[in-house]
Amino acid sequence: MNDMALENLSKRMQNDFYVGVVGSVRSGKSSFINSFFRLMVLPDIDDEFLKHKILDELPQSAAGRQIMTVEPKFIPSASLQMNINDTIMNLRFVDCVGEIIPSSEGYGSDQEPRLVKTPWFDEAIPFKEAAMIGTEKVIFNHSNLGIYVTSDGSFGEFKRYDYENIENSLIPKMKDLNKPFVILLNTKDPTKKETQDLAKSLEDKWQVSCIALNVLNMTKDDCNLLLSKALEEFPIADLEILLPDYINVVGDDIKLKADIKATIEEIENKYSKVKDVDNICYNLRKSNLFSNVKLDLLEKSSGKASIILDLDDSKYKEIIDNLLGEHCGSRAEFIKYLYTSKKANEVYDQVKEAIVEAQQTGYGVSIPRIEDMKLLPPTVVKKNGMYGVKLSAKAPCIHMIAVDLESSFTPIIGSEEQSMMLMESLNKDGGDDKDVWDKEFFGKKLSDIVNDSMKSKINNLPDKSKEKIKGVLDKIMNSQRNNLIAIIL
């Protein structure tokens, strides 16, 4: 017996295999549960007493219009603990009353409804109400997998449209409950082309896996196929998409990186189920961004998937061109750019912590490097009647100060009314700063006007003032005292 599908599905449901079987009345729900237990469960039970107990609890089934299941039923009554390939699982099915087909028999009438007992109410309630409430509670509260049983009308007393009306009402509700489920199309002949076409149309219509089976003549392979399809309806738990390492080290300001990120996000938002992993790969290939899309891992039992994306050499060159711009016109320019970048990085490595600190707190100081330190000549010093040698070193210590530099622009445009109109126009665009910055005044963008003003303020700072600020910082850094008063004139 191949129990791999059952084992994988049990692991995905954290070893609590609770299945709600729902659908319309007279579709074969009870027959399916009977067949499934006889094929997949009872052969693995050695305890004869327990086996007969479960047999007694299996739901009844029969032909005709008469409704057989008149109240929701847990099978077995207490969850059954089973050992499948060294995996301990708790198994329980719930057989639902089923949504009413009006021409069925056994539910009473609107004037004299049949009352039935349910596990959820102390008093008996009308059959129709029990059917509706039971379906929702079975799927939402008492199971972690749903099996919706319907029929093509090839057996029994009802036609396809009888079942189709219930599908259009019930399946959307099941999708809203956001629990994984599959559709089982119960049919006299699952191999017929018309039956397969109907199953495919149901799958396309509801975006849920649909399997055509004859529940009275199911085999173990049929059961495993159904369970495998059910496993694919669970959400993807962990999707890992691996890009070349050189893509990961650049930011979203690089167009290719931004395009790749947007494409992946768009495709991920369209798909969420394990069965959609192949569609994710297909759409990634279709984007023409990647030279190869490889599905590296797909664990249905855990919901984990890993996809490796490769880029061809042209994409690598595109990033290089984007980064270097005009600096890669020749080999000499390229080497010169790399050399200049190396020197710039050496400086940045020394001051980057100070820059970050200045951005966060307003003030940052870089730590001098050993190679920048200069030893001063040793001197003999006398202290408390004793002599010693003073060894000193000096090094440049770069200070970063974040100063809030203000700049203003006051265009004189005419009357007060005109000024109010301009202000209202600016406030209207206030939701997007870029629109305001791009507004032109006297032939220049506001951003250029403000920037020129700030440059002018910085360039007009007198050298004497710079020297005085440096002198104050020298005293602060080298003073042994905690407090210092500085007056700058």
C-alpha positions as CSV (number, residue, x, y, z in Angstrom):
1,M,0.0,0.0,0.0
2,N,1.3,3.4,-1.0
3,D,0.7,5.7,1.9
4,M,3.1,8.5,1.0
5,A,0.4,10.9,0.0
6,L,-1.4,10.2,3.3
7,E,1.8,10.7,5.2
8,N,2.7,13.9,3.5
9,L,-0.7,15.3,3.9
10,S,-0.8,14.4,7.6
11,K,2.6,16.2,8.2
12,R,1.2,19.3,6.5
13,M,-1.8,19.2,8.8
14,Q,0.6,18.7,11.8
15,N,-0.5,15.1,12.2
16,D,-4.2,16.1,12.8
17,F,-5.9,14.6,9.7
18,Y,-9.4,16.1,10.2
19,V,-11.4,16.0,6.9
20,G,-14.8,17.7,6.4
21,V,-16.8,16.1,3.6
22,V,-19.4,18.5,2.3
23,G,-21.6,19.1,-0.7
24,S,-25.2,18.6,-1.8
25,V,-27.4,15.7,-0.6
26,R,-27.3,12.6,-2.7
27,S,-23.9,13.3,-4.2
28,G,-22.1,10.4,-2.7
29,K,-20.5,11.9,0.5
30,S,-21.3,9.0,2.7
31,S,-20.3,6.5,0.0
32,F,-17.0,8.2,-0.4
33,I,-16.2,8.0,3.4
34,N,-17.2,4.3,3.4
35,S,-14.9,3.5,0.5
36,F,-12.0,5.6,1.9
37,F,-12.1,4.0,5.3
38,R,-12.3,0.5,3.9
39,L,-9.3,1.1,1.5
40,M,-7.0,3.4,3.5
41,V,-7.9,3.1,7.2
42,L,-9.3,-0.3,8.2
43,P,-6.5,-2.5,6.7
44,D,-4.0,-0.8,9.0
45,I,-6.1,-1.5,12.2
46,D,-5.1,-4.7,14.0
47,D,-7.5,-4.3,16.9
48,E,-10.6,-6.2,15.8
49,F,-12.9,-4.6,18.4
50,L,-11.9,-1.1,17.1
51,K,-12.2,-2.2,13.5
52,H,-15.8,-3.4,14.1
53,K,-16.6,-0.2,16.1
54,I,-15.5,2.0,13.1
55,L,-17.5,-0.2,10.7
56,D,-20.6,0.3,12.8
57,E,-20.0,4.1,12.8
58,L,-19.6,4.4,9.0
59,P,-22.4,6.4,7.4
60,Q,-25.2,4.6,5.5
61,S,-25.6,5.1,1.8
62,A,-28.3,4.0,-0.7
63,A,-29.7,4.9,-4.1
64,G,-32.8,7.0,-4.7
65,R,-34.0,10.5,-3.7
66,Q,-34.2,9.7,0.0
67,I,-31.7,11.7,2.1
68,M,-29.7,9.2,4.2
69,T,-27.5,11.5,6.4
70,V,-29.8,13.4,8.6
71,E,-27.3,14.9,11.1
72,P,-23.6,15.7,11.0
73,K,-21.5,12.7,12.0
74,F,-18.0,12.3,13.2
75,I,-16.2,9.2,11.9
76,P,-14.9,7.7,14.1
77,S,-16.7,9.3,17.0
78,A,-13.3,9.9,18.7
79,S,-10.2,10.7,16.6
80,L,-8.3,7.6,15.6
81,Q,-4.6,7.5,16.2
82,M,-2.7,5.7,13.4
83,N,0.9,5.0,12.6
84,I,1.7,5.5,8.9
85,N,5.3,4.8,8.0
86,D,6.4,5.8,11.5
87,T,4.3,8.9,11.4
88,I,1.7,9.1,14.2
89,M,-1.4,10.8,13.0
90,N,-4.9,11.6,14.4
91,L,-7.6,10.8,11.9
92,R,-11.2,11.9,11.8
93,F,-13.8,12.6,9.1
94,V,-17.0,14.6,9.4
95,D,-19.9,13.7,7.2
96,C,-22.1,16.7,6.6
97,V,-25.9,16.7,6.2
98,G,-25.5,18.3,2.8
99,E,-27.1,21.2,1.0
100,I,-30.8,20.4,0.0
101,I,-31.8,19.6,-3.5
102,P,-35.4,20.7,-3.6
103,S,-36.7,17.5,-5.3
104,S,-35.0,15.2,-2.7
105,E,-37.0,13.5,-0.1
106,G,-36.7,13.3,3.7
107,Y,-36.2,16.9,4.7
108,G,-39.9,17.8,5.2
109,S,-41.3,21.0,3.7
110,D,-41.2,24.7,4.3
111,Q,-44.5,24.4,6.1
112,E,-43.6,21.3,8.1
113,P,-39.8,21.1,8.2
114,R,-38.1,18.0,9.4
115,L,-36.3,18.7,12.7
116,V,-32.9,17.1,13.3
117,K,-30.4,17.0,16.1
118,T,-26.9,18.5,15.6
119,P,-23.8,18.4,17.9
120,W,-23.9,22.2,18.1
121,F,-27.4,22.8,19.6
122,D,-29.3,21.3,22.5
123,E,-32.6,21.4,20.6
124,A,-33.5,20.0,17.2
125,I,-33.5,22.5,14.4
126,P,-35.0,22.4,10.8
127,F,-33.2,20.2,8.4
128,K,-32.3,23.0,5.9
129,E,-30.8,25.2,8.7
130,A,-28.8,22.2,10.0
131,A,-27.4,21.7,6.5
132,M,-26.3,25.3,6.1
133,I,-24.9,25.7,9.6
134,G,-23.3,22.2,9.5
135,T,-21.3,22.9,6.3
136,E,-19.8,26.1,7.7
137,K,-18.9,24.6,11.1
138,V,-17.5,21.4,9.6
139,I,-15.1,23.2,7.3
140,F,-14.2,26.2,9.6
141,N,-14.2,24.6,13.1
142,H,-13.8,20.8,12.8
143,S,-11.5,20.2,9.9
144,N,-8.3,21.4,8.4
145,L,-9.1,19.9,4.9
146,G,-12.4,20.0,3.0
147,I,-13.6,17.6,0.3
148,Y,-16.5,18.9,-1.7
149,V,-18.4,16.1,-3.3
150,T,-20.6,16.7,-6.3
151,S,-21.9,14.7,-9.3
152,D,-22.2,14.8,-13.0
153,G,-25.7,13.3,-12.8
154,S,-24.6,10.0,-14.4
155,F,-26.1,8.0,-11.6
156,G,-29.1,8.3,-9.3
157,E,-32.3,10.3,-9.8
158,F,-30.8,13.8,-10.1
159,K,-29.4,15.7,-13.1
160,R,-26.2,17.7,-13.4
161,Y,-28.0,21.1,-13.0
162,D,-29.4,20.0,-9.6
163,Y,-25.8,19.7,-8.3
164,E,-24.6,22.7,-10.2
165,N,-27.1,25.0,-8.4
166,I,-25.7,23.9,-5.1
167,E,-22.1,24.4,-6.3
168,N,-22.8,28.0,-7.3
169,S,-24.1,28.6,-3.8
170,L,-21.8,26.6,-1.6
171,I,-18.3,26.6,-3.2
172,P,-17.9,30.5,-3.0
173,K,-18.7,30.2,0.8
174,M,-16.1,27.6,1.2
175,K,-13.5,29.7,-0.6
176,D,-14.4,32.6,1.7
177,L,-13.6,30.4,4.7
178,N,-10.0,30.2,3.4
179,K,-9.5,26.5,4.2
180,P,-7.9,24.2,1.7
181,F,-10.3,21.9,-0.1
182,V,-10.7,19.8,-3.3
183,I,-13.7,19.0,-5.5
184,L,-14.5,15.3,-6.0
185,L,-16.7,14.8,-9.0
186,N,-18.6,11.6,-8.4
187,T,-19.4,9.8,-11.6
188,K,-20.3,6.5,-13.1
189,D,-17.4,6.6,-15.6
190,P,-14.4,8.8,-14.6
191,T,-12.5,7.9,-17.9
192,K,-15.1,9.4,-20.3
193,K,-14.0,12.4,-22.2
194,E,-17.1,14.3,-21.2
195,T,-16.5,13.6,-17.6
196,Q,-12.8,14.7,-17.8
197,D,-13.9,17.9,-19.6
198,L,-16.4,18.6,-16.9
199,A,-13.8,18.1,-14.2
200,K,-11.4,20.5,-16.0
201,S,-14.2,23.1,-16.4
202,L,-14.9,22.9,-12.7
203,E,-11.2,23.3,-11.9
204,D,-10.9,26.3,-14.2
205,K,-14.2,27.9,-12.8
206,W,-13.4,27.6,-9.1
207,Q,-9.5,27.5,-9.3
208,V,-9.6,24.4,-7.1
209,S,-8.3,20.9,-8.0
210,C,-11.1,18.6,-9.2
211,I,-10.8,14.9,-9.5
212,A,-13.3,12.6,-11.2
213,L,-13.9,9.3,-9.4
214,N,-16.4,6.6,-9.0
215,V,-16.6,6.6,-5.2
216,L,-18.3,3.1,-5.1
217,N,-15.4,1.6,-7.1
218,M,-12.4,3.6,-5.8
219,T,-9.0,2.1,-5.6
220,K,-6.1,2.9,-3.3
221,D,-4.4,4.7,-6.2
222,D,-7.5,6.9,-6.5
223,C,-7.4,7.8,-2.8
224,N,-3.7,8.7,-3.1
225,L,-4.4,10.8,-6.1
226,L,-7.1,12.7,-4.3
227,L,-4.8,13.2,-1.3
228,S,-2.0,14.4,-3.5
229,K,-4.2,16.9,-5.1
230,A,-5.5,18.0,-1.7
231,L,-1.9,18.6,-0.6
232,E,-1.4,21.0,-3.5
233,E,-4.3,23.2,-2.3
234,F,-2.5,24.2,0.9
235,P,-0.8,27.6,0.9
236,I,2.9,27.9,0.2
237,A,4.6,28.2,3.6
238,D,8.0,29.4,2.5
239,L,9.0,30.5,-1.0
240,E,12.6,31.2,-1.6
241,I,13.7,32.9,-4.8
242,L,17.4,32.9,-5.3
243,L,19.1,35.5,-7.5
244,P,22.7,35.9,-8.6
245,D,24.8,37.3,-5.8
246,Y,25.7,40.4,-7.8
247,I,22.0,41.4,-8.0
248,N,21.7,41.2,-4.2
249,V,24.5,43.7,-3.5
250,V,23.0,46.6,-5.5
251,G,20.0,48.7,-4.5
252,D,16.6,49.3,-6.1
253,D,17.9,52.5,-7.7
254,I,19.4,50.2,-10.4
255,K,16.7,49.8,-13.0
256,L,17.3,46.1,-13.6
257,K,17.1,45.3,-9.9
258,A,13.9,47.3,-9.6
259,D,12.4,45.5,-12.6
260,I,13.3,42.1,-11.2
261,K,11.9,42.9,-7.8
262,A,8.6,44.3,-9.3
263,T,8.2,41.3,-11.5
264,I,8.8,38.8,-8.7
265,E,6.4,40.7,-6.4
266,E,3.7,40.8,-9.0
267,I,3.9,37.1,-9.7
268,E,4.0,36.2,-6.0
269,N,0.9,38.2,-5.4
270,K,-1.0,36.3,-8.1
271,Y,-0.3,32.8,-6.6
272,S,-0.4,31.4,-3.1
273,K,-0.9,27.6,-3.3
274,V,1.5,24.7,-3.5
275,K,0.0,23.7,-6.9
276,D,0.9,27.2,-8.2
277,V,4.6,26.8,-7.9
278,D,4.8,25.6,-11.6
279,N,2.8,28.6,-12.6
280,I,5.2,30.9,-10.8
281,C,8.1,29.3,-12.6
282,Y,6.2,29.6,-15.9
283,N,5.5,33.3,-15.4
284,L,9.1,34.0,-14.4
285,R,10.3,32.4,-17.6
286,K,7.7,34.4,-19.6
287,S,9.0,37.7,-18.2
288,N,12.2,37.3,-20.4
289,L,14.3,38.7,-17.6
290,F,16.0,35.5,-16.7
291,S,18.1,33.1,-18.8
292,N,17.1,30.1,-16.7
293,V,14.4,29.4,-14.1
294,K,15.0,26.2,-12.1
295,L,12.7,24.7,-9.5
296,D,15.3,23.6,-7.0
297,L,13.0,22.4,-4.2
298,L,9.3,21.6,-3.7
299,E,8.3,19.9,-0.4
300,K,4.6,19.4,-0.5
301,S,4.6,18.0,3.0
302,S,6.0,21.3,4.4
303,G,4.9,23.8,1.8
304,K,8.5,24.9,1.1
305,A,9.7,25.8,-2.4
306,S,13.0,27.2,-3.8
307,I,13.5,28.7,-7.2
308,I,16.9,29.6,-8.7
309,L,17.0,32.4,-11.2
310,D,19.9,33.0,-13.6
311,L,20.8,36.0,-15.7
312,D,22.7,36.0,-18.9
313,D,25.9,38.0,-19.5
314,S,24.0,40.9,-21.1
315,K,22.2,41.6,-17.9
316,Y,25.5,41.6,-16.0
317,K,26.9,44.1,-18.5
318,E,23.7,46.2,-18.2
319,I,24.3,46.6,-14.5
320,I,28.0,47.5,-15.1
321,D,27.0,50.1,-17.6
322,N,24.4,51.5,-15.2
323,L,26.9,51.7,-12.4
324,L,29.8,53.2,-14.5
325,G,27.9,55.3,-17.0
326,E,30.3,57.2,-19.2
327,H,33.3,55.9,-17.2
328,C,33.5,52.7,-19.1
329,G,34.2,54.1,-22.6
330,S,37.6,52.5,-22.7
331,R,39.8,50.2,-20.6
332,A,41.8,53.2,-19.4
333,E,38.7,55.0,-18.2
334,F,37.4,51.8,-16.6
335,I,40.7,51.2,-14.6
336,K,40.8,54.9,-13.7
337,Y,37.3,54.8,-12.3
338,L,38.0,51.6,-10.3
339,Y,41.2,53.2,-8.9
340,T,39.3,56.4,-8.0
341,S,36.5,54.4,-6.4
342,K,39.1,52.4,-4.3
343,K,40.5,55.7,-2.9
344,A,37.0,57.0,-2.3
345,N,36.1,53.9,-0.4
346,E,39.2,54.1,1.8
347,V,38.1,57.6,2.8
348,Y,34.5,56.6,3.3
349,D,35.4,53.6,5.4
350,Q,37.1,56.0,7.8
351,V,34.2,58.4,8.1
352,K,31.1,56.3,7.4
353,E,30.3,55.7,11.1
354,A,30.7,59.4,11.8
355,I,28.3,60.2,9.0
356,V,25.7,57.7,10.2
357,E,26.0,59.0,13.8
358,A,25.6,62.6,12.5
359,Q,22.5,61.7,10.6
360,Q,21.0,60.0,13.7
361,T,22.1,62.4,16.5
362,G,23.4,65.5,14.8
363,Y,27.1,64.9,15.7
364,G,29.6,62.2,14.8
365,V,33.4,61.7,15.1
366,S,35.6,59.4,13.1
367,I,38.2,57.2,14.9
368,P,41.7,58.0,13.7
369,R,43.6,55.2,12.0
370,I,47.0,54.0,13.1
371,E,48.6,55.0,9.8
372,D,47.3,58.6,10.3
373,M,48.8,58.9,13.7
374,K,52.1,60.9,14.1
375,L,54.3,60.4,17.1
376,L,55.6,63.7,18.7
377,P,59.1,63.9,20.1
378,P,59.3,62.5,23.6
379,T,59.8,65.0,26.4
380,V,61.0,64.7,30.0
381,V,58.4,65.9,32.5
382,K,58.4,66.4,36.3
383,K,55.5,65.6,38.4
384,N,55.3,65.5,42.2
385,G,59.1,65.6,42.5
386,M,59.5,62.7,40.1
387,Y,60.5,62.6,36.5
388,G,59.1,60.7,33.5
389,V,59.0,60.6,29.8
390,K,55.9,61.9,28.0
391,L,55.0,60.1,24.8
392,S,52.4,61.9,22.6
393,A,50.8,61.3,19.3
394,K,48.6,63.5,17.0
395,A,46.1,62.4,14.4
396,P,43.4,64.2,12.4
397,C,40.0,63.5,13.9
398,I,37.2,64.3,11.5
399,H,34.0,65.7,13.0
400,M,30.6,65.5,11.3
401,I,28.0,68.0,12.4
402,A,24.5,67.9,11.0
403,V,23.4,71.6,10.8
404,D,19.8,72.5,9.8
405,L,20.5,74.9,7.0
406,E,17.5,77.0,6.1
407,S,16.8,78.6,2.7
408,S,13.8,80.7,1.7
409,F,12.5,82.1,-1.5
410,T,9.9,84.9,-1.6
411,P,8.7,85.7,-5.1
412,I,6.9,89.0,-5.3
413,I,4.2,88.4,-7.9
414,G,1.7,91.2,-7.4
415,S,-1.5,91.6,-5.4
416,E,-2.5,89.8,-2.2
417,E,-5.2,87.9,-4.2
418,Q,-2.5,86.6,-6.6
419,S,-0.3,85.5,-3.7
420,M,-3.2,83.7,-2.1
421,M,-3.9,81.9,-5.4
422,L,-0.3,80.8,-5.6
423,M,-0.3,79.5,-2.0
424,E,-3.5,77.5,-2.6
425,S,-1.9,76.0,-5.7
426,L,1.2,75.0,-3.7
427,N,-1.0,73.5,-0.9
428,K,-2.9,71.5,-3.4
429,D,0.3,69.9,-4.6
430,G,1.6,69.5,-1.1
431,G,0.8,65.7,-1.1
432,D,3.8,65.2,-3.5
433,D,6.9,67.3,-2.8
434,K,8.2,66.5,-6.2
435,D,5.4,68.5,-7.9
436,V,6.3,71.5,-5.7
437,W,10.0,71.2,-6.3
438,D,9.4,71.0,-10.1
439,K,7.3,74.3,-10.2
440,E,9.1,77.0,-12.1
441,F,9.5,80.6,-11.0
442,F,11.1,83.1,-13.3
443,G,12.4,80.3,-15.6
444,K,14.0,78.2,-12.8
445,K,12.8,75.2,-10.8
446,L,12.1,75.8,-7.1
447,S,14.6,73.0,-6.3
448,D,17.4,74.8,-8.2
449,I,16.6,78.2,-6.6
450,V,16.7,76.7,-3.0
451,N,19.8,74.7,-3.8
452,D,21.7,77.7,-5.1
453,S,20.7,79.6,-2.0
454,M,22.1,76.9,0.3
455,K,25.3,76.7,-1.7
456,S,25.7,80.4,-1.3
457,K,25.3,80.3,2.5
458,I,27.9,77.5,2.7
459,N,30.4,79.2,0.4
460,N,30.1,82.5,2.3
461,L,31.1,81.0,5.7
462,P,34.3,83.0,6.5
463,D,37.6,81.1,6.9
464,K,38.1,82.8,10.3
465,S,34.8,81.3,11.6
466,K,35.9,77.9,10.4
467,E,39.2,78.3,12.3
468,K,37.5,79.3,15.4
469,I,35.1,76.3,15.3
470,K,38.1,74.0,14.8
471,G,39.8,75.6,17.7
472,V,36.8,75.1,20.0
473,L,36.6,71.4,18.9
474,D,40.3,70.9,19.6
475,K,39.9,72.2,23.1
476,I,36.8,70.1,23.7
477,M,38.5,66.9,22.5
478,N,41.8,67.4,24.3
479,S,40.4,68.9,27.5
480,Q,40.5,66.7,30.7
481,R,37.5,68.5,32.0
482,N,33.9,67.5,31.5
483,N,32.6,71.0,31.1
484,L,33.7,73.7,28.7
485,I,32.4,77.2,28.0
486,A,33.4,78.6,24.5
487,I,32.7,82.1,23.2
488,I,33.0,82.5,19.5
489,L,33.1,86.1,18.2
